[in-house]
Amino acid sequence: MPAMMLLWGVALVLATAATTYVVHRKLTYGRGAEPDGVFWDVFGGLVVTVPAIIVPAVQWPPAGLIMIFVGITTAAGTLLSIRKVERLHAAEPRRRAGFPDDAARHESLLEQWRQYELDPGRTIDFPAMTDVRAAETAALTRAMREAEYCKVTAGTDYRAAVERLAEALAAAERAAGVPTAALPSPS
């Protein structure tokens, strides 16, 4: 008896969770989900959940109530979990308004700085741009770290961090004596 209850309980939990998830996804993100498809998803879930409730109830009547409670609890837990995951996804930095523009500007600034690291002529002409003992270059390095952190961390102001990176890069270039004619045009 307990093994049968456990077997049907596992089947009930899995079928209820899967059905709840699939139906929620179709109704929420289906963009005109066909009622026929939703019907078959619900029907497929009921093919497992109804016997998982009825068969144990035939053997021991209180088992039916227990299984109904397990099914309802599973459906509610699945919906709550889906909503929590959706909230976490919505808070991801890459989903913020203006993120593509901020990321493009960030990459452009890093590319501008890389010229001083990778171009031997620029490294020789402007050694202060790679020397973190210079206060402005140290500030630039901190601004780069901050922008990278804000790019991947929820609840941070990525746009402001990129702006601080732009300011730090400009200050480091001024301190290193980079003439404005040598600066690449802003993109």
N, C-alpha and C positions, 0 to 999 in steps of 0.2 A: 504493500500500500504506500509507504513513504517513498519508495523508489519511483512508483508511478506518478505520484504527486510532483516529485522533483522533475521528472522527465517532462511532464505536461507543463509544469511551471516554467521551465527553461524555454520550451517551445512557445509558450504564451508571451513571455517577456521579449524574446527575439522577434517574433512576428509582430507584436504590438509596436515595438520600437521602430522596426523597419517600415511598417505601414505608416505610422505617424510621420516619420521623417520624409518618406517619399511623397505622401499626400501634401504635407506642408510645403515642400519644395515646389511641387507642381502648382499649387494654388498661389504661392507667393511669387515665384520667379518664372512660372510657366508661360507668361506672356500669351494669354489666350489659350490656356490649357484646355484641351478637349475634354468635355464631360465624360466621353466614352473612356478615355484613358484613366481618368480619376476613378470612374466606376470600377474598372477592372483592377486597379490597385487596391481599392477598398475590398472588393470581392476576394482577391487573392489573400489579403490579410485575414479576412473573416473565415476563409476556408481552414485556416490553422487555429485562429483564436477561439472560434465557437466550439470546436471539438475539445480544445484545451480546457474549456470551462465545463462543458457538458459531461465528458467522460469521467473526470474525477467526481463530479456531483452525483453521478449514478452510483458510484461505489460508496460515497460518504457525503450526504447532503450538505453539511457545512463547507465541504471543499469547494462547492460552487460559489458560495459567497466569498471565500478566501481568494479564489481565482479571479472573480470579478474585481475585487479590491486590488489585486496584483496588476491586472490589466489596466485599470484606471490610473493607478499610481505610475505605471510604466509610461503610459501615454502622456501624463502630466509632466513627469520627469524628463521625457524626451523633448517636449515642447519648451520647457524651461532651459534645458541644455542648449537647444537650437538658438533660442533668443540670446543666451549668454555668449555663445560663440559669435553670433551676428554682431553683438555690441563690441566684442573684442576686435573683430575684423573691421568694423566701422571706425574704430579708434586708431587703426594702423596709419602711420605717417603717410604712406604712399596713396592713401585714399583721401587725403586732405585737399581742399580746394587750392588750386594753384601749384600743386606739388610738381607736376611736369616742368613748369616754367622755372621753379626754384631749383629743381635738380639740374636742369640744363645750364642755368647760370652758375651753379656750384661747380659743375664739371668744367665749364669754360674758365672759371677762376683757377681751378686746379691745373688745367692745361697751360694756362698762362704762367703759373708758378713752376710747372715742370720744365718749362723752357730754360729756366735758370739751373735746374738740376741736370738736365740731359744734354743741353747744347754746350759743348766745351768752350766755344767762344764767349757765350754769355756768362758761363761760370768763371772764366778768367776776367772778363770785363767788370762783372758785378759780384765779387766774392762774398759780399755782405748778405746777399740774398740766400745763401746756404749756410751762413754762419749763425747758429742759434745763440752765440754769445752776444750778438747785437740785440738790443732790447726790442727793436721793431720786428726782427726776424723771429725772435722767441714769441712775441705776441701773435705773429702770423701763424706759427706752428700751433699755438693754443687755439686760435680761431679755426684752423683746419680741423683739429680734433673735435672742437665743439660742433662744427657743422656736420661732421660725419656722425657724431652721436645723435644730434637732433634729427638727422635724416632717417634714422631707424628706430627712434624712441617716441612712443606715443606721449602726448601731453607736453611736448616741447614746441618752441617756436622756431621752426626750421627756417622760415623766411628771414627772421631777424638774425639768425646765426649766419646765414649766407651773406646778409648785408654787412655784418661785422667782419666776415672774412674778406669781403671786397674792400672795406675800409682798411683792414690790417694789411692787405696786399699792397694797396696804394701807399700806405705809410711806409712800408718796408722798401718799396721801390724808390720813394722820395729819399729815404735815409741812405739807400745804397747808391744814390746819384744816377739812377736810371733816367735818361732824358725822355721827355714825353714823346718825342718823335720815335724812340725805340720801343715804345709800348705798342702792343697789338691793338687794333681797333676793337672797341667793345662790341660783343655780339648780342 
